[in-house]
């Protein structure tokens, strides 16, 4: 598995937000933090969904979905 960190700029509705991104080639999905979601005006789920992480016994909270 290869992981790469890089600063990226996310553009949404004329707004630009710079963040540190982790590119994980072993992951099937992309994830971002609740704080970042709020910064870009993302609509969150009413109730977070618990999801298993790659680390045994560890879980994250899915606060929204995107395509």
N, C-alpha and C positions, 0 to 999 in steps of 0.2 A: 504494500500500500504506500502511496506517495501523498504527502501533505505539503501544501505550499501556502504561505501567508503573503498577502499583498494588499496594499491600500488601493481601494477602488472608489470610483464616483458613481453614485446611483442617481439617475435623472428621473423625476416623476412630476408631471404637471408644472414644468418650468422651474422646479426646485432641484437643487443639487446637494446631495449629502455624501460626505466622504467617510468611509468606514474601512476597518481592517477586516478583510475576508480570509477565510480558511477554505482552501480548495482541497477537498478530500476525494481522491479518485476511487475510493472503495465505497463511497456512499451512493445510494440510489436516489437520494433527494437532496435538495438544498434547504438550509435552515437559516433563520436569522432571529435575533433576540427580540423580546417584547419591546424593549426600549427603542430599538431601531424601527420596529413596526409602527410604533406610535409617532416617531419623528417624521415618517413619510406618509402619515395619515392612513395607515392600513386598518381595515375593519377587523376587529378581533372577534373570536368566538365568544359566546356567552360563558361557556365552561371549557377550560383547557382539557385536552385529551392527553393522557399519559402514554408515552411511546418508549419502547426499549431502545437503549443506545448500544453501540458496539462494545462498550465495556460491560462485562458480565455483572448483572445485578444493578446496573445504573439505568435510570429513566430520565427522560426529558418531558417537558410539557409543550404540546402542540397548541399554539394559541390562535392559529388561523391556517387557511389553505390558499394556495395560488396555483395558477397554471402557467 
